[in-house]
């Protein structure tokens, strides 16, 4: 794994981590806003709002794939 690949992998992890934090903040902000136009949300979704959000699931899967690529590239190359 060359230094360029390593830098890109770290950059990808930083972007994914930033997106997760930003999405979490927006989600918490939406919970605190009071509105009467939305329908009620089921109790299961309210209890597990992070795992029921497809954005978080996609970011979690992207993080796992990036980490697997880093491990694969590190083990495949000879330092």
ABEGO torsion letter per residue (X at the ends): XBAAAAAAAAAAAAAAAAAAAAAAAAAAAAAABBBAABBBBBAAAAABAAAABAAAAAAAAAAAAAAAAAAAAAAABBX
